């Protein structure tokens, strides 16, 4: 039976469930970024997960919550790459058949990694809703359980464990900036943060090329937007998720949209100051400060959730070299 709703208890239970199977990523304090960004900078380095992204948390939590019958039939998901990798590795770990529907224009490194983890890969259109039609056809044909990247409350609970780790490593944190695509990650983090300490600000960031949550908040209801090409390919989402949206409206203090140029600058800053390779989608929080959408105090403790580091290395290299 599918779970309906998300609580702090769910997130604590998820932490116990997934702890043996994930990396407890470090909260880094690269002090040289303080002057550049105008605050006390903390980096939650989720690109150091075994699949290179935070998605392992939700995928593991979901798979460990399935019935034996569901496990025997296998799972399916639609993904821009990182969620697919997580499901593929989780499936291999627990001996479960996995099918992943990826965009045909996904970075090749993401496609290759999903295959390397043993999943069956189907390529489909760029936009999520169109790929979901393929997912439902496969479900009907094979009886797979769908592991949704952001609508599933069990997946959200897994992602919310990031917040528990941040709070333990830095109890005095004052704000957390989270990249927003479908909304499952920030829904999980915001639930944990606001239920534990409502004074901590939770801020979401999207690319202006795909800013469905920003536009929906302006209008006061869910809206669909036209998505333009963006280097932050992992955050492409035409409309807010049905289940994350009310959680985000309840708990998230602000959501901002950032420029592509600032995302690229953010990637270079993370590489030069923190010695981390972050993909563009991970750097929208950094971009929000660079572009002035968020203006912190100089002594404010801000945590940036660096969600992932999976992108074609030659493309990352071109971005790093743009200022040379």
C-alpha positions as CSV (number, residue, x, y, z in Angstrom):
1,X,0.0,0.0,0.0
2,X,1.3,3.4,-0.9
3,X,2.0,5.8,1.9
4,X,-0.1,9.0,2.0
5,X,1.7,11.9,3.7
6,X,5.1,12.8,5.2
7,X,6.0,13.2,8.8
8,X,9.2,13.8,10.8
9,X,8.8,10.3,12.2
10,X,9.0,8.9,8.7
11,X,12.3,10.7,8.1
12,X,13.8,9.4,11.3
13,X,12.7,5.8,10.4
14,X,14.1,6.3,6.9
15,X,17.5,7.3,8.4
16,X,17.6,4.0,10.4
17,X,16.6,2.0,7.4
18,X,19.1,3.4,4.9
19,X,22.0,4.1,7.2
20,X,23.9,0.8,6.4
21,X,23.6,1.4,2.6
22,X,24.5,5.1,2.1
23,X,27.5,7.4,2.7
24,X,27.0,9.9,5.5
25,X,28.4,12.8,3.4
26,X,30.5,15.5,5.1
27,X,29.4,19.0,5.8
28,X,32.3,21.0,4.5
29,X,33.4,24.5,5.6
30,X,35.5,26.1,2.8
31,X,36.2,29.4,4.5
32,X,37.5,31.1,1.4
33,X,34.0,31.1,0.0
34,X,32.7,33.4,2.8
35,X,34.1,36.5,1.3
36,X,32.9,35.6,-2.2
37,X,29.3,34.8,-1.2
38,X,29.0,37.2,1.8
39,X,28.1,34.7,4.5
40,X,29.4,31.7,6.4
41,X,29.4,28.9,3.9
42,X,28.7,25.3,4.6
43,X,28.5,22.6,1.8
44,X,26.5,19.4,2.1
45,X,28.5,17.3,-0.4
46,X,26.0,14.8,-1.7
47,X,28.0,14.2,-4.9
48,X,30.1,12.0,-2.7
49,X,27.4,9.4,-2.5
50,X,28.3,6.2,-4.3
51,X,26.2,7.1,-7.3
52,X,27.3,10.7,-7.2
53,X,24.0,12.1,-6.1
54,X,21.5,12.3,-3.1
55,X,19.0,10.2,-4.9
56,X,20.4,7.0,-3.3
57,X,18.6,8.0,0.0
58,X,15.1,7.9,-1.4
59,X,15.6,5.0,-3.7
60,X,17.0,2.7,-0.9
61,X,14.2,3.8,1.5
62,X,11.6,3.0,-1.1
63,X,13.0,-0.4,-2.1
64,X,13.4,-1.5,1.5
65,X,9.8,-0.6,2.1
66,X,8.4,-2.8,-0.7
67,X,6.6,-6.1,-0.1
68,X,8.2,-9.4,-1.2
69,X,5.7,-9.6,-4.1
70,X,6.5,-6.1,-5.3
71,X,10.3,-6.9,-5.1
72,X,9.8,-10.1,-7.1
73,X,8.1,-8.2,-10.0
74,X,10.7,-5.5,-10.2
75,X,10.6,-1.7,-10.3
76,X,10.6,1.0,-12.9
77,X,11.3,4.8,-12.8
78,X,11.6,7.8,-15.1
79,X,14.6,9.9,-14.5
80,X,16.9,12.6,-16.0
81,X,19.7,10.4,-14.8
82,X,20.5,10.6,-11.1
83,X,17.3,8.9,-9.8
84,X,17.8,6.2,-12.4
85,X,21.3,5.5,-11.2
86,X,20.1,5.3,-7.6
87,X,17.3,2.9,-8.4
88,X,19.6,0.8,-10.6
89,X,22.3,0.4,-7.9
90,X,19.7,-0.2,-5.2
91,X,18.1,-2.9,-7.3
92,X,21.4,-4.6,-7.9
93,X,22.2,-4.4,-4.2
94,X,19.0,-6.2,-3.2
95,X,18.6,-8.4,-6.3
96,X,15.6,-6.6,-7.8
97,X,15.0,-6.1,-11.6
98,X,15.1,-2.4,-12.5
99,X,13.9,-0.6,-15.7
100,X,14.8,3.0,-16.1
101,X,13.3,5.4,-18.7
102,X,15.8,8.1,-19.5
103,X,15.7,11.2,-21.8
104,X,17.4,10.4,-25.1
105,X,19.5,13.6,-24.7
106,X,20.6,12.8,-21.1
107,X,24.4,13.2,-20.5
108,X,26.1,10.0,-21.7
109,X,27.8,9.5,-18.3
110,X,24.3,9.1,-16.7
111,X,23.1,6.6,-19.3
112,X,26.3,4.6,-19.1
113,X,26.2,4.5,-15.3
114,X,22.6,3.3,-15.2
115,X,23.5,0.5,-17.6
116,X,26.7,-0.3,-15.6
117,X,24.6,-0.8,-12.5
118,X,22.6,-3.5,-14.3
119,X,19.3,-1.8,-15.2
120,X,17.4,-2.1,-18.4
121,X,17.4,1.3,-20.1
122,X,14.7,2.7,-22.3
123,X,15.2,6.1,-24.0
124,X,12.4,8.5,-24.4
125,X,11.5,12.2,-24.8
126,X,13.2,15.0,-22.8
127,X,10.1,16.0,-20.8
128,X,9.1,13.9,-17.8
129,X,5.3,13.7,-18.4
130,X,5.9,12.2,-21.9
131,X,8.3,9.6,-20.5
132,X,5.8,8.7,-17.8
133,X,3.5,7.4,-20.5
134,X,6.2,4.9,-21.3
135,X,6.5,4.0,-17.6
136,X,2.8,3.3,-17.3
137,X,2.8,1.1,-20.4
138,X,5.7,-1.0,-18.9
139,X,3.9,-1.2,-15.6
140,X,0.7,-2.5,-17.2
141,X,2.7,-5.0,-19.3
142,X,5.0,-6.3,-16.5
143,X,3.5,-5.4,-13.2
144,X,6.4,-3.3,-12.1
145,X,6.2,-1.0,-9.0
146,X,7.0,2.6,-10.0
147,X,9.5,4.4,-7.8
148,X,8.7,8.1,-8.5
149,X,11.5,10.5,-8.1
150,X,9.5,13.2,-6.3
151,X,5.8,12.3,-5.8
152,X,6.5,9.3,-3.5
153,X,6.4,10.1,0.2
154,X,8.7,7.2,1.1
155,X,11.3,8.6,-1.4
156,X,10.8,12.1,0.1
157,X,11.4,10.7,3.6
158,X,14.7,9.3,2.4
159,X,15.8,12.6,1.0
160,X,14.8,14.3,4.2
161,X,17.6,12.5,6.0
162,X,20.0,15.0,4.6
163,X,18.5,17.6,7.0
164,X,19.0,15.4,10.0
165,X,22.7,15.1,9.2
166,X,23.1,18.9,8.6
167,X,21.5,19.7,12.0
168,X,23.8,17.3,13.8
169,X,26.9,18.6,12.1
170,X,26.0,22.3,12.5
171,X,23.2,22.9,15.1
172,X,23.6,26.6,14.6
173,X,22.8,26.6,10.9
174,X,20.5,29.5,10.0
175,X,19.4,28.8,6.4
176,X,19.5,25.9,3.9
177,X,19.5,26.4,0.1
178,X,18.1,23.5,-1.9
179,X,18.0,22.9,-5.6
180,X,14.4,22.3,-6.8
181,X,13.3,20.2,-9.7
182,X,10.2,18.1,-9.0
183,X,10.3,19.1,-5.4
184,X,10.8,15.8,-3.5
185,X,14.2,16.8,-2.1
186,X,13.2,20.2,-0.7
187,X,9.9,18.7,0.6
188,X,11.8,16.1,2.6
189,X,14.4,18.6,3.9
190,X,11.9,21.3,4.7
191,X,9.7,18.9,6.7
192,X,12.6,17.8,8.9
193,X,14.0,21.3,9.4
194,X,10.7,23.1,10.2
195,X,9.4,20.3,12.5
196,X,12.7,20.4,14.4
197,X,13.6,24.1,14.3
198,X,11.1,26.4,12.5
199,X,13.5,29.4,12.9
200,X,15.8,27.9,10.2
201,X,15.1,29.3,6.8
202,X,14.6,26.8,3.9
203,X,15.1,28.4,0.5
204,X,14.6,26.7,-2.9
205,X,16.4,27.6,-6.1
206,X,15.6,26.8,-9.8
207,X,16.9,27.9,-13.1
208,X,14.9,30.6,-14.8
209,X,14.7,28.2,-17.7
210,X,12.5,25.9,-15.7
211,X,10.9,27.8,-12.8
212,X,7.5,26.2,-12.2
213,X,7.7,26.5,-8.5
214,X,8.7,30.2,-8.6
215,X,5.8,31.0,-11.0
216,X,3.3,28.9,-9.0
217,X,4.2,30.7,-5.8
218,X,3.7,34.1,-7.5
219,X,0.2,33.0,-8.7
220,X,-0.8,31.1,-5.6
221,X,-1.5,27.8,-7.3
222,X,0.2,25.1,-9.4
223,X,0.9,26.2,-12.9
224,X,2.7,24.6,-15.9
225,X,5.5,26.5,-17.5
226,X,7.4,26.2,-20.8
227,X,10.8,24.7,-20.1
228,X,13.7,26.2,-22.0
229,X,17.1,24.5,-22.5
230,X,19.2,24.7,-19.4
231,X,22.6,23.4,-18.3
232,X,20.7,22.4,-15.1
233,X,19.2,19.5,-16.8
234,X,18.5,17.6,-13.6
235,X,16.0,20.2,-12.5
236,X,13.8,20.3,-15.6
237,X,10.2,20.2,-14.5
238,X,7.1,21.7,-16.2
239,X,4.9,21.8,-13.2
240,X,5.2,21.4,-9.4
241,X,4.7,17.9,-8.1
242,X,1.2,17.2,-6.8
243,X,2.4,15.8,-3.5
244,X,5.5,18.0,-2.8
245,X,3.7,21.2,-3.7
246,X,1.5,21.6,-0.5
247,X,4.5,20.6,1.7
248,X,6.7,23.2,0.0
249,X,4.0,25.9,0.4
250,X,3.7,25.1,4.1
251,X,7.4,24.9,5.0
252,X,9.6,26.6,2.4
253,X,10.3,30.3,3.1
254,X,11.3,31.4,-0.4
255,X,11.9,30.0,-3.9
256,X,14.1,31.9,-6.4
257,X,15.0,31.6,-10.0
258,X,18.6,32.1,-11.2
259,X,20.5,32.8,-14.4
260,X,22.5,30.2,-16.4
261,X,25.7,32.3,-16.2
262,X,25.5,32.4,-12.4
263,X,25.1,28.6,-12.3
264,X,28.3,28.2,-14.4
265,X,30.2,30.7,-12.1
266,X,28.9,28.7,-9.1
267,X,30.4,25.5,-10.6
268,X,33.7,27.1,-11.0
269,X,33.7,28.5,-7.4
270,X,32.9,25.1,-6.0
271,X,35.7,23.5,-7.9
272,X,38.3,26.2,-7.1
273,X,37.4,26.8,-3.4
274,X,36.0,23.4,-2.3
275,X,37.8,21.1,-4.7
276,X,34.5,19.4,-5.6
277,X,33.1,18.6,-9.0
278,X,29.4,19.7,-8.9
279,X,27.1,19.4,-11.8
280,X,25.1,22.5,-12.8
281,X,21.9,21.4,-11.1
282,X,23.7,21.3,-7.8
283,X,24.9,24.9,-8.1
284,X,21.6,26.9,-8.3
285,X,21.8,27.7,-4.6
286,X,25.3,29.3,-5.1
287,X,23.9,31.1,-8.2
288,X,21.1,32.6,-6.0
289,X,23.7,34.5,-4.0
290,X,25.9,35.4,-7.0
291,X,22.8,36.9,-8.8
292,X,21.6,38.8,-5.7
293,X,18.3,36.8,-5.4
294,X,19.4,35.9,-1.8
295,X,21.2,38.5,0.3
296,X,22.4,37.0,3.6
297,X,24.1,38.7,6.5
298,X,27.9,38.4,6.6
299,X,27.8,36.3,9.8
300,X,24.8,34.2,8.7
301,X,25.4,30.4,8.5
302,X,24.1,29.1,5.2
303,X,24.2,25.5,4.0
304,X,24.2,24.8,0.3
305,X,23.0,21.3,-0.6
306,X,25.3,20.2,-3.4
307,X,23.0,17.5,-4.7
308,X,25.1,15.8,-7.4
309,X,28.2,15.6,-9.5
310,X,27.2,13.5,-12.5
311,X,27.8,15.3,-15.8
312,X,29.9,14.7,-18.9
313,X,33.4,15.6,-17.8
314,X,34.3,17.2,-21.1
315,X,31.3,19.5,-20.8
316,X,32.3,20.4,-17.2
317,X,35.8,21.1,-18.4
318,X,34.5,23.5,-21.0
319,X,32.6,25.4,-18.3
320,X,35.7,25.5,-16.0
321,X,37.8,26.9,-18.9
322,X,35.4,29.6,-19.9
323,X,37.3,32.2,-17.9
324,X,40.8,31.1,-19.0
